[in-house]
Amino acid sequence: MEETIYGKLRKEGYEKVIEEVKSNEVNRTDFENTIKLRMFSWWASWVPEYEGWLKIADGLYASECVIDAIGPEPQIYKEYRSSMKHQRDAFDMDMGPIENCVVERDTVALDYKMYMTPKVDMDKMRKGKTIVLKVTEFNKFDNIKDYDVPMVTHLKLIASGLE
């Protein structure tokens, strides 16, 4: 699959964060710098196809991570994986670069645009017509036994459609 402009922008964002963390001009803790780097690294590695997404997502979300993202009720990561499979079967997806990011203690808050293109007509959504969502995420990290890096233990995702 050919890299999109968004993929290039995600990678550029990661490179900027590496430099920011090295200089640590904002005086973050080591943990705060680590989790910001983890998010931007993950973002730079994001892939649209499901199996590739699983490989990188398994390295970010703790197995018992609570995810408030798809549907009305929170899911544990292993259930969310199944929801994402259904979503990937129904839509082609791409993620824009991180537009804003705030790190405080154990949480990384960020916003970005998500591009979803239905693979078939669904209600008011038309096959091939891309829907742009504005997304805000709050990712809470912790050091978890059996993982050698901080992992996301709670993800809260808020999305709204753009015209």
C-alpha positions as CSV (number, residue, x, y, z in Angstrom):
1,M,0.0,0.0,0.0
2,E,1.3,3.4,-0.9
3,E,2.0,5.8,1.9
4,T,-0.5,8.7,2.2
5,I,0.3,12.3,2.9
6,Y,-1.1,11.7,6.4
7,G,1.4,8.9,6.9
8,K,4.3,11.2,6.0
9,L,2.9,13.9,8.3
10,R,2.6,11.4,11.2
11,K,6.2,10.5,10.8
12,E,7.3,14.1,10.6
13,G,5.4,14.7,13.9
14,Y,7.3,11.9,15.5
15,E,10.7,13.2,14.4
16,K,9.8,16.6,15.9
17,V,8.8,15.1,19.2
18,I,12.1,13.1,19.4
19,E,13.9,16.4,19.2
20,E,11.6,18.1,21.7
21,V,12.1,15.3,24.2
22,K,15.9,15.4,23.8
23,S,15.9,19.1,24.7
24,N,13.1,18.8,27.3
25,E,12.6,22.5,27.3
26,V,9.2,22.1,28.9
27,N,10.7,20.3,31.8
28,R,8.6,17.1,31.7
29,T,9.4,14.1,33.9
30,D,11.1,11.1,32.3
31,F,7.8,9.2,32.4
32,E,5.9,12.1,30.7
33,N,8.5,12.2,27.9
34,T,8.4,8.4,27.6
35,I,4.6,8.3,27.1
36,K,4.6,11.2,24.7
37,L,7.3,9.4,22.6
38,R,5.3,6.2,22.8
39,M,2.2,7.9,21.4
40,F,4.0,9.7,18.6
41,S,6.0,6.5,17.7
42,W,2.7,4.5,17.6
43,W,1.1,7.3,15.5
44,A,4.0,7.2,13.0
45,S,3.7,3.4,12.7
46,W,-0.1,3.4,12.3
47,V,-1.3,1.3,9.4
48,P,-4.8,1.1,7.9
49,E,-5.1,-2.7,7.4
50,Y,-6.4,-4.7,10.4
51,E,-3.6,-7.3,10.9
52,G,-0.9,-4.6,10.7
53,W,-2.9,-2.4,13.1
54,L,-3.1,-5.4,15.6
55,K,0.7,-5.8,15.6
56,I,1.3,-2.2,16.7
57,A,-1.8,-1.9,18.9
58,D,-0.8,-5.0,20.9
59,G,2.3,-3.1,21.8
60,L,0.5,0.0,23.1
61,Y,-2.7,-1.2,24.9
62,A,-2.4,-3.3,28.0
63,S,-4.5,-6.5,27.6
64,E,-6.9,-5.3,30.3
65,C,-7.0,-1.7,29.0
66,V,-10.5,-0.1,29.2
67,I,-11.5,1.5,26.0
68,D,-14.3,4.0,25.6
69,A,-14.4,4.4,21.8
70,I,-16.8,2.3,19.8
71,G,-20.4,1.8,21.0
72,P,-22.1,3.1,24.1
73,E,-20.3,0.9,26.6
74,P,-16.6,0.7,27.5
75,Q,-14.8,-2.4,26.2
76,I,-11.7,-4.3,27.4
77,Y,-8.9,-4.2,24.7
78,K,-9.6,-7.8,23.5
79,E,-13.2,-6.9,22.8
80,Y,-12.2,-3.6,21.2
81,R,-9.9,-5.6,18.8
82,S,-13.1,-7.4,17.5
83,S,-14.9,-4.1,17.2
84,M,-12.0,-2.7,15.2
85,K,-12.1,-5.7,12.9
86,H,-15.8,-5.0,12.1
87,Q,-15.0,-1.3,11.6
88,R,-12.1,-2.1,9.2
89,D,-14.3,-4.5,7.3
90,A,-16.9,-1.7,6.8
91,F,-14.5,1.3,6.2
92,D,-11.2,2.2,4.7
93,M,-9.5,4.4,7.3
94,D,-6.7,6.9,7.6
95,M,-5.5,9.0,10.5
96,G,-4.3,12.5,10.2
97,P,-1.3,13.8,12.1
98,I,-1.6,14.7,15.8
99,E,-2.7,18.3,15.8
100,N,-2.4,19.1,19.5
101,C,-0.9,17.1,22.3
102,V,-0.8,17.7,26.1
103,V,1.0,15.5,28.5
104,E,0.3,15.6,32.2
105,R,1.5,13.0,34.7
106,D,0.2,9.7,33.4
107,T,-2.1,11.0,30.6
108,V,-1.5,12.0,27.0
109,A,-4.4,14.0,25.5
110,L,-4.4,14.6,21.7
111,D,-6.6,15.5,18.8
112,Y,-6.5,14.7,15.2
113,K,-8.7,14.0,12.2
114,M,-9.8,10.5,11.2
115,Y,-10.8,9.8,7.6
116,M,-13.3,6.9,7.1
117,T,-14.6,5.8,3.7
118,P,-17.5,3.3,3.7
119,K,-16.9,0.3,1.5
120,V,-20.6,0.0,0.9
121,D,-23.7,2.3,1.2
122,M,-24.8,2.5,4.8
123,D,-27.8,4.6,5.8
124,K,-26.8,8.2,4.9
125,M,-23.2,7.2,4.3
126,R,-22.3,6.5,0.7
127,K,-19.7,4.1,-0.6
128,G,-16.5,5.9,-1.5
129,K,-17.5,9.2,0.1
130,T,-15.1,10.0,2.9
131,I,-16.3,11.1,6.3
132,V,-14.0,13.3,8.3
133,L,-14.2,13.0,12.1
134,K,-12.5,15.3,14.6
135,V,-11.2,13.1,17.4
136,T,-9.9,13.8,20.9
137,E,-8.3,11.0,22.9
138,F,-7.2,10.7,26.5
139,N,-4.7,7.9,26.9
140,K,-3.8,7.0,30.5
141,F,-0.5,5.1,30.9
142,D,0.9,2.9,33.6
143,N,3.8,0.6,34.2
144,I,2.3,-2.9,34.1
145,K,3.8,-6.1,35.2
146,D,5.0,-8.3,32.2
147,Y,5.5,-5.2,30.0
148,D,8.9,-3.5,29.6
149,V,7.4,-0.1,28.6
150,P,4.4,1.9,29.9
151,M,1.2,0.8,28.4
152,V,-2.2,2.5,27.9
153,T,-4.6,1.3,30.6
154,H,-7.5,3.5,29.7
155,L,-8.4,5.2,26.4
156,K,-11.3,7.7,26.2
157,L,-12.0,8.7,22.6
158,I,-14.5,11.4,21.6
159,A,-15.3,11.9,18.0
160,S,-17.5,14.3,16.1
161,G,-18.3,14.7,12.4
162,L,-17.0,17.7,10.4
163,E,-18.9,19.2,7.5
